Amino acid sequence: MNVLVYLLPLALMLGLGGLLAFLWSLKSGQYDDLDGAAVRVLSDDDLPPDPAPKGPAKS
């Protein structure tokens, strides 16, 4: 039973810390753009551009 004297305040502090971290993330705008990451995955910005053809095109 003596262990509850240590574990109960520790659990309350961890819970309060998690709540404060969540509130901070809301205030700093972490959840403002929910669709941006999904769209960024689809973009091909990391691919190098195709080289321009040299000379006249042959047909």
Backbone bond lengths (Angstrom), bond angles and torsions (degrees), N, CA, C in turn:
res aa  C-N    CA-C-N  psi(-1)  N-CA   C-N-CA  omega(-1)  CA-C   N-CA-C  phi
1 M - - - 1.448 - - 1.530 111.68 -
2 N 1.324 117.41 -24.51 1.456 119.12 179.48 1.529 112.08 -67.51
3 V 1.331 116.10 -23.83 1.454 119.23 -179.21 1.532 110.62 -68.42
4 L 1.315 118.17 -25.19 1.463 121.17 177.96 1.522 111.82 -65.26
5 V 1.307 116.97 -26.32 1.461 120.79 178.39 1.519 110.09 -64.68
6 Y 1.312 117.03 -29.59 1.463 121.62 179.62 1.532 111.83 -93.86
7 L 1.320 117.13 -40.62 1.452 120.33 -173.21 1.522 113.29 -74.62
8 L 1.307 118.31 -36.77 1.460 120.56 -178.51 1.531 112.19 -65.05
9 P 1.328 120.14 -49.56 1.470 118.35 175.96 1.538 112.61 -64.46
10 L 1.323 117.26 -35.01 1.456 120.28 177.92 1.529 111.06 -63.69
11 A 1.326 117.22 -43.41 1.457 121.24 178.63 1.530 110.39 -64.94
12 L 1.305 118.02 -40.02 1.462 121.44 178.75 1.534 111.03 -66.07
13 M 1.318 116.87 -40.23 1.470 119.80 178.89 1.527 111.20 -67.15
14 L 1.329 117.72 -40.71 1.463 120.71 177.97 1.528 111.20 -64.81
15 G 1.322 116.39 -41.09 1.460 119.97 177.64 1.518 111.53 -64.47
16 L 1.310 117.20 -42.18 1.459 121.37 178.09 1.531 110.56 -65.98
17 G 1.328 116.66 -39.33 1.465 120.20 176.88 1.521 112.05 -62.71
18 G 1.328 116.69 -41.50 1.458 120.44 177.05 1.515 112.39 -65.01
19 L 1.319 116.80 -39.54 1.462 121.10 177.62 1.520 110.88 -65.12
20 L 1.309 116.98 -42.63 1.461 120.60 178.67 1.530 111.32 -65.31
21 A 1.316 117.04 -38.80 1.470 120.15 177.57 1.525 110.65 -64.95
22 F 1.317 117.31 -40.18 1.466 120.74 178.12 1.521 110.91 -65.89
23 L 1.315 118.13 -43.69 1.462 121.06 178.71 1.525 110.99 -64.57
24 W 1.324 117.60 -38.27 1.467 121.11 176.83 1.527 110.31 -63.06
25 S 1.339 116.85 -41.58 1.461 119.19 -179.49 1.526 111.27 -67.16
26 L 1.321 117.66 -34.02 1.460 120.09 174.90 1.524 110.74 -65.54
27 K 1.322 116.29 -43.73 1.461 120.78 -177.44 1.525 111.82 -68.00
28 S 1.322 118.18 -33.46 1.461 120.93 -177.48 1.525 112.67 -84.35
29 G 1.332 118.55 -0.75 1.456 121.37 174.13 1.512 114.98 85.90
30 Q 1.303 118.93 26.10 1.460 121.06 -179.26 1.524 112.31 -67.59
31 Y 1.330 118.30 -24.05 1.459 121.82 -175.18 1.521 111.92 -110.43
32 D 1.334 118.78 19.57 1.459 121.36 -177.53 1.523 112.21 -74.10
33 D 1.321 118.46 -41.80 1.459 122.56 -174.97 1.521 109.15 -112.45
34 L 1.328 116.57 86.25 1.459 119.91 -176.96 1.525 112.40 -78.40
35 D 1.335 117.82 -26.58 1.461 120.27 -177.75 1.523 112.90 -93.55
36 G 1.304 118.47 -10.46 1.460 121.07 -176.29 1.516 113.25 -63.35
37 A 1.307 117.85 -43.02 1.464 120.49 -178.96 1.524 111.05 -67.08
38 A 1.326 117.27 -35.92 1.461 120.49 179.13 1.520 110.88 -66.90
39 V 1.314 117.52 -35.41 1.462 120.82 179.88 1.527 110.19 -77.61
40 R 1.325 118.13 -36.15 1.468 120.94 -179.75 1.517 112.07 -64.03
41 V 1.318 117.63 -28.36 1.461 120.34 178.79 1.525 110.09 -65.39
42 L 1.324 116.91 -32.79 1.457 121.16 -175.96 1.522 113.52 -82.02
43 S 1.309 118.39 -15.88 1.461 119.64 -177.51 1.524 110.23 -77.29
44 D 1.334 114.99 148.23 1.467 121.62 -178.04 1.517 110.82 -106.55
45 D 1.292 118.45 41.89 1.457 121.76 -177.86 1.523 112.76 -68.21
46 D 1.308 117.70 -21.52 1.455 119.69 -176.82 1.531 112.56 -84.08
47 L 1.317 118.16 -7.55 1.460 120.60 179.00 1.528 109.95 -82.09
48 P 1.344 118.43 139.50 1.467 119.43 177.55 1.526 109.37 -70.91
49 P 1.326 117.98 149.63 1.469 119.52 179.28 1.519 110.62 -68.64
50 D 1.323 115.22 152.50 1.467 120.03 177.88 1.523 109.04 -66.88
51 P 1.326 117.55 138.26 1.465 118.68 179.16 1.523 110.17 -66.81
52 A 1.321 116.15 144.69 1.473 120.79 179.05 1.517 108.77 -71.42
53 P 1.322 116.36 140.60 1.485 118.34 179.10 1.530 109.68 -66.76
54 K 1.312 115.71 143.50 1.466 121.49 -179.29 1.515 109.12 -101.73
55 G 1.301 116.15 131.32 1.453 120.60 177.83 1.508 111.21 85.80
56 P 1.317 116.18 178.45 1.466 120.68 -179.81 1.518 110.46 -71.65
57 A 1.319 114.44 150.16 1.460 119.86 178.87 1.520 109.03 -74.44
58 K 1.327 116.22 137.79 1.478 121.03 178.93 1.506 108.76 -97.39
59 S 1.327 115.87 138.49 1.456 119.00 178.71 1.498 112.75 -120.54
